[in-house]
Amino acid sequence: LATENLEIQFRRADTASFSLDDRILTIPIYKKELDSDALDLFIAHECSHAIHTPAKGWGKIQKKMPVDIVNIVEDARIDKMIKNKYPGIVNNYKMGAKWLWKNNFFKNKGKKFSDYNIVDKFNLYFKTNELNKFSEKDYTNQEFKLITEGKNLKTWGDVVELSEKLYKDFKIYMKQLDNL
C-alpha cells in the first residue's frame, strides 16, 4: 500500500502511528486482540500518511497550534485519499471503525455527543462516518461548516488552513467552558 519498504513494528501503544522521519509504522498491541478489519484500517491509514503526509513543516506548525489538531485534520484528508486509491478498503474502514467503537477506542462509552469538544466532534465525524453514528443535526452550523471543509481537503495547505480555523474555534469553546 505504501509503495515503499516501511518498517512495521507491533508494540504497546495507544493507537497506530507512522514516523514520517524514520518511516516506521507502529501497530498497537492491545489486551484484546485487534480485529482484522481494525488492523486493515490502521495499516491503510498509516500507509496513507506514508504516501501523502509531508515530513517537513511540522516544526513551524507546532509553534502556532497543537500538532494533534493538525493530525486530526490531516487524517480526514489522507483517509479519503487511501479510500479513493483502494476502494476495497472502504468496508474494512467501516467494520474496523465499528470494532473500535464497540471496544471504546474513541472513549465513547457513557458519553453523550454534547460532551465532546469541537476537535473531538470533527475527529469522530471522520473516523466513524461510515457507522452513521452522527448526522448533520448533531452539529452546530459552525461545526458542520468545518466538517464540510474537511470533506473537501485536497492539499497539505488546505489541512493547515482548516487546522487554524478548527484551533480558533477550539480556543473559543475552551474559553466558554472557563466562563461556566
C-alpha positions, -999 to +999 in steps of 0.1 A: +000+000+000+027+025+009+047+020-023+080+017-003+097-005+022+085+005+056+095-010+089+064-023+107+065-027+145+039-042+168+042-027+203+022-014+232+008+019+221-025+038+224-030+039+187-014+031+154+012+057+142+037+064+114+070+082+119+075+104+089+112+107+095+121+071+104+094+055+081+083+032+109+046+021+110+036+011+146+006-011+152-007-012+188-008-044+208-040-043+230-051-066+258-079-077+235-067-090+201-071-064+174-099-073+149-086-080+113-107-051+099-094-027+125-059-039+117-065-033+080-079+002+088-048+011+109-024-002+082-042+016+053-044+048+074-008+048+083+003+039+048-017+068+035+003+090+059+035+075+043+023+084+008+006+117+014+017+135+046+048+157+041+076+152+066+086+189+065+068+218+080+056+203+113+081+223+133+066+256+122+031+243+129+039+233+164+047+270+172+012+280+160-011+253+173-012+218+188+001+192+164-028+169+174-053+192+158-033+193+125-030+155+126-068+151+131-075+173+100-047+155+080-063+122+090-096+133+073-076+141+041-054+110+039-083+086+048-103+100+019-072+096-004-065+060+005-101+050+002-102+066-033-070+048-043-080+014-029-118+013-029-118-023-015-105-009+019-137+011+025-155-019+040-125-026+062-127+010+074-164+006+082-161-027+100-128-016+117-145+016+130-174-005+142-150-027+162-131+003+176-164+019+186-176-012+203-143-016+222-143+021+234-112+031+213-129+066+210-136+068+247-172+068+238-188+046+265-211+066+287-206+098+268-231+120+251-222+137+219-226+171+236-198+161+260-173+163+231-154+195+221-153+208+185-120+190+177-133+156+191-166+161+172-146+167+140-124+137+146-154+114+154-172+125+123-144+115+100-134+083+120-169+070+123-190+085+095-194+050+079-212+040+111-238+067+108-234+075+145-239+112+140-257+133+114-256+170+104-283+178+130-259+167+158-236+196+150-239+233+152-239+252+119-203+263+126-192+228+134-208+214+103-192+241+082-158+229+094-167+193+086-178+203+051-144+220+046-129+187+059-147+167+032-131+190+006-095+188+017-071+183-012-037+197-003-014+200+027-020+237+026-058+231+029-050+210+060-030+238+077-056+264+068-085+243+082-065+233+113-060+270+121-098+275+119-105+245+140-080+256+166-095+291+167-130+276+174-115+252+199-100+281+219-134+298+218-150+266+231-125+263+259-130+299+269-167+294+271-161+264+294-139+285+316-168+311+320-193+285+331 
